[in-house]
Amino acid sequence: MGLLTDPSTGQGKFVKILLKYYVHACILLYVSGVLWFLAIAYPNMNANTYFSENALLPGLVKSQFREDREASRYHEEFLDEMKKYPDSIPYPWLLAKFKQIGLDAYMHNFTLASPFNRKDKFSGKNVYGILRAPRGSSAEALVLSTPFRPSSSPHPPTEPSIAIMLAFAKYANKEKYWAKDIIFLITEHEQVGVQAWLEAYYGVTCGSENILDHGDLKGRGGAIQAAINLELHSERIGQMDIKIEGLNGQLPNLDLFNLASKMCSKEGVYQTFKNRGHFYTRKPLLEWWNYFKNMLTMMATQATGIPNGNHGLFHRFGIQALTLEGFEQSKATGSSRIWFVGIGRIIEGVFRSLNNLLERFHQSFFFYLLPSSDRYISISIYIPSVCLMVGTMFIKACARWFKMIETNSEGKNLETSAIRVDKIIITFLTTHFFGVLISNVPQFVAQYPTLSQYETNIKVFYPLLASVVLLTVLPLFVSIRHCKKSMELLNILAMLELGTTLICISMNNFSLGLFCGIISVPAALVINPSNCRVCSYFQRFLWFLIHPLNILVCIVMINTYYLFPEENLDVILFRGWDATMQSIIFSIVDSMIYGNWLYGVITNIFIPNWLCFWIVSFSVFKEGETIKDSDKEKKE
């Protein structure tokens, strides 16, 4: 505290240099951060992928899978069986097949209550079979999963995935080299079924209470080390896309991605990442642009925190998982298609490599970006970009603090600083209190069944929207906006909070932290307590534009325009607004069912922080008012 209150602190040589050049330093750091981010996609800034875990022994095993005829027969039978169960999973047939193969077969029931009306409940079933390890003690396990999709599902069909799963289970049951249990899991209702099964397997609840009743499992395997999720849309596969993004931006160990890529290449299937294959050119700029687009696509998915496959829910339990999605048509010119035998050999190669593991995945990278399927960017390369941007917040905060100390050391009264700090802290905490209230609006709505007569968009979105709009008038009720020193301190607190938040988020979800930093940092640098009306109006206008809700609306509107370029402007605006409502509702639902923390971070941190800067932009004072106010409070 002596360092912060000693008037002589701001007299050092370093402090004087900082006060003189901090604006230039902030601009330089921000621009350097952006340029660093642009440069990491250049091949000289990243490296080729490689295996860190030699125990996997990828590609060294001769493939023996030849159950393609069985897979075709299972496929035909399953299609006929689905006609008897048009809207649900044909669990009797699946249980019978698992038992005929020789597995321990079980059915898992779960129930989902609507987050906004607990009286509305939906039931579902999962079917799974366990192949007990003949050469182990069932201490460890691997999972092969696939989602069941009825004919009415808007998503592509997955019947071939179930057929090849049954064929591979029959093949694997004949072999004696398995040292780990293999769990064959068929889930209903997409990610809800996977979430329920994982919660039941580990006996935990990841979302809000009394929403997802995960039920109980009658049979378990060992500790799950890895999981592969299959989504095959045809018997003949011409392209295999590997999906890795998980809940809250988590990624699997890079070795698992490399393993799947290696097996696809070995069997001659056209392997892609983000639907883009290998790209080779002698033009450096074109090569960089291709890598940069691919990296941005991955980051856009990761930033949302929404899994792009059922694999994404395994990560929070320390299970390395990815999705193999197979398409019949290939974007590669002249590439051939593989049948069930090739797909089975890919699965065989992946699981026999995983069977060789002596311990959990611990080598290679858990934090990385992929500009292509054969190149990666490690955390040591990409994290400096966001650090450079965020560093501007700390530099400006220090400079403004020393400048305020320097002003006070010239003779202005300091005896009332404690009173002002108390008011500032109350204001700071009040903004965060309102953020907590906003985050709990959905729970508040769910507690009142009388609101169930309204649609979800109306009873959740519009109260949420009204709360956010009402908070924009909060500065009119803040008394400290008339005191320049108080506004300076609040501005410093807001900058420190924003910088710390961006750093913390970037360590878990780099994409979200970087995108938020690119948008918010330059606007935050402009916000300062000012007695100039023109400057204040400009600050308010700029800061209002980057309100989280406005950013969301802009992103959705732009995306809507690119998806429906032939539509009229009024139709695009209507579609965009409806999509905005749906995105917010889905974000709330994801937070309550799966534990996605994007909605919580926005409402509990970013909106309160936005309010602090918003209050600073409403500073109303004149030169000399700070001294007069201090003297007045001193006399009182």
Buried (B, 14 or more C-beta within 10 A) or exposed (E): EEEEEEEEBBEEEEBEEBBEEBBEBBEEBBBBBBEBBEBBBBBEBBEEBEBBBEEBBBBEBEBEBEBBEBBBBBBEBBEEBBEEBEEBBBBEBBBEBBEEBBBBBBBBBBBBBBBBBBEEEEEBBBBBBBBBBEEBEBEBBBBBBBBBBBEEBEEEBBBBBBBBBBBBBBBBBEBEEBBBBBBBBBBBBBBBBBBBBBBBBBEEBBBBEEBBBBBEBEEBBBBBBBBBBBBBBBBBBBBBBBBBBBBBBBBBBBBBBBBBBBBBBBBEBBBBBBEBBBBEEEEEEEBBBBBBBBBBBBBBBBBBBBBBBBBBBBBBBEBBBBBBBBBBEBEBEEBEBBBBBBBBBBBBBBBBBBBBBEEEBEEBBBBBBBBBBBBBBBBEBBBBBBBBBBBBBBBBBBBBBBBBBBBBBEEEBBEBBEBBEEBBEEBBEBBBEBBEEBBEBBEEBBEEEEBBEEEBEEBBBEBBBEBBEEBBEBBEEBEBBBBBBBBBBBBBBBBBBBBBBBBEBBEBBBBBBBBBBBBBBBBBBEBBBBEEEEBBEBBBEBBBEBBBBEBBBBBBBEBBBEEEEEBEEEEBBEBBBEBBBBBBBBBBBBBBBBBBBBBBBBBBBBBBBBBBBBBBBBBBBEEEBBBEBBEEEEEE
